[in-house]
């Protein structure tokens, strides 16, 4: 496979499993060294790190809750010490469906932490670097498309996160950093289609008429493709799956 990213460093948040893990491995296959961020799934993160090591790339395992400023700052200090740069920042981590979290957790993670991560990472990002914000159609089109009530807080907060990042595009641009948004339909193999089928059979039936849902692997591949496509202008949105 062509080593498009040889000599580059990619930081992927929420990369211990699912979409984030596939993104991290795909980037490594393209030659990138990888900072593998995760919050709690250490065993799974180590498995992903082993896959990257076997490809022949350097991986930095970084356990950090990006909603906690001190943990985020410590992670970025480790990145600076180990690599000295971040060429691709993939903002994949998201949440809000977890049990036992504070009422404002979704907004704290999906808006505040995304913006803070981007702003703090900027000092390590050279001209030509790129930030990729991973979102969903329900979030990107929040307020215009029907969603299940259980996903409302997530959709609202991720929409706010995207808006906050777009508001910083001029600041990113001054440093030669571009922002790309990748929005996905309901992704096969994630918790969302299960919730959809269980909580809103009507919406699930409507969704079924829109064609096959993208898989985790397909969505991750689209995110990586957007990350490395230098022809895309800053602020561009890539849609994956039925819109």
N, C-alpha and C positions, 0 to 999 in steps of 0.2 A: 504493500500500500504506500502511496506517495506520502512523504513526510512534510506536508505543508507547514506544520507547526514546529518543526525542529528548532530548538533553541528558545521556544516560547514557554510561558508559564500560564496555566489556567487555574483559577480558583472556582470551584463548584460548591455552592452551599447546598445543604440537604442531600449529600451524595452517598449516604450509606446504603441506599436501596432504591429500587424502582427507577424512575426517570433520571434522577440525579446520578445514580450509579452508572447507568448506561451512557449518559453524557460524558462522565469522567473517563470511562474506558474508551469511548469513541475518540475523544480528544487525545488520549495517550496513543492510540493507534495511528493518529495523524502526526505524531512526533512530539506532542506537548508534554512537559512535566506537569504534574497535577498536585494542587492543594485540595485535599479531600476533607471538606468540612462536614461534620455531623454533630448532632446534639446528644444522642444517648445510645445509639445502636453500635457499640464498639465492636462486637464480634462480626457484624455484617460489614462494617467499615473496613475491618482488617481483611475480610475476604475480597472486597473490591480492590484494596491496596495491593493484595497479592496478585490479582489479575493484571494490574498496571505494571507491577514489577516484572512479571513474566514477559510483558511486551518489551521490556527493556528501558522503561522510562522511570525517572525519579518521582516518588510520591511522598508528600508530606501529610501525614494524618493529623487533623486538627479538630479535636473535640472542643466545640465552643457553641454556646447558645447565643445566637446573634442578637437576641433581644436584650442581652446583658452587655452593656457597653464595655465593662472591664474585660470580659471574655473575648469580645470582638477585637478590642485593641491588642490583647495578648496574642491572638491568632495572627493579626497583621504584623506584629513585631516578629513572630516566628517566620512568617513569609519573607519579611525583609532580611532577616538574618540568613535564611536558607537560600533564597533565590534572588532577592534584591529587586524584584519586579513582579508585576501582574500584567499580562497582555490581554487576557480574556477573563472577565468577571461574569460568571453565570449565576444570576440570582434565581435559583431554583427553589430554595427552601420556602415553604408556606405551610399554613395550618389554620386551625380555627374550629375543627370538628372534634378535637380532643376533649375528653371528659376531665372535669376537675380544674379547668383553667379559669382565670379571672375573666370577667365579662368583657374587658377591653383587650384580651389577649390577641384576637384576630387582627385588630388594628395595630397593636404593638408590633406584631411580627410582619404582617403583610404590607404595612406602610412604613412605620417608623424605622424598623430594623433594616428594611431594604434601602431606604434613603441614607441612613447612617452608614451602612456598609459601603455603599457607593462613594459617599463623601470621604470617608476615612481611607478607602483604598486608592483614591485619586493620586495621592502622593507617591504611590508605587507604580502608577500606570504611565508608560511613555506615550508620546504622540503615536497615533495609529492604533492604540488599545481600544478595546470595545467592551461595553457592558450589555449583557443580554438579560432582559427581564422576562421570566417565564410566567404566563398567566393562562386563563381559561376564557372561552367565549362568554360564559356566564358573567365573568368579572369584567372583561373588556367592554361588553355591551350592557353592563349593569343598568337597570332601569328601563331597558327597552325590550328585553327578552324574559319570558317566564322561567322561573327556577323553583326548585323545591325550597320551602321555608328554612329547612335545616342548613342550607348553603348560603342563605342571605348574608349573614355576617361575614363569611369568607369572601363572597363576591364583592360586597361593598368595600371591604378593606383592601382587597387586591386592586380594585378599580382606583381607590385612593392612592395606593402605592404607585401604580402606573402614572397617575396624574402628577404625583410629587416628583417622580423621576423626570418626567417630561418638562416640568417647570425648571429643572436644573440643566436642561440641554445646552443653554448658552454657556453656562459655567463649564460643562464638560467640553464643549467645543473649543473654548479658549485654550484647553490643554491638548487638543487634538484627539479627544476621546469621543467615540460615537456610541449612541444608544439604539439598540434594536429590541423590539418587543415581539415575542413569539406567543401566539394565542392558540390554544388547543380546544377542540371539541371534547366531549366526554371521552376519556381515554380508557380503552379496554384494559382490564387487569388492575385498575385502581379502585379505591373505595367508592368513588362517586357513582359509577353505574349501579353498584349494589344498593346504595342509598336511593337512587332514582327509582329503581324497580320496586323497592320496598315501601317508599314513602309517597311516591306519586306515579301510580300505574298509568295515568293519563299522559303525563309528560314523557314517561318511558315509551309509550306507544307512539307519541308524536316524534320522539327522537329516532325511533326505529325506522321511520320513513325517510330519514335524511341520509341513509347509506351506512356503510360499515364504519364503526368507530375506529380511530387510529389506535394502534397498539403502543405499548410503552416504547418498544424499540423504534417504531416509526416516528413517534413524537420526538424522541431523543435525537434521532438522526436529523430531523428537520431543524432542531435547535442548533446542533453543531454546524449544519450547513449554513444557517443564518449567521452564526458566529464568525465563520471564516470567509464569507462572501463580501469582499471589499467593494463590490459594486453597489451595495445597498446603502442608501443615504441615511444619515442619522435621523432617528424618529420613525423609521419604517416599521410597519407591522406585518409579520408573516402569519397567515392563518393556516392552521393544520386541521383538516377534516371539514365536515359540513359546517357552513356558517349560517 
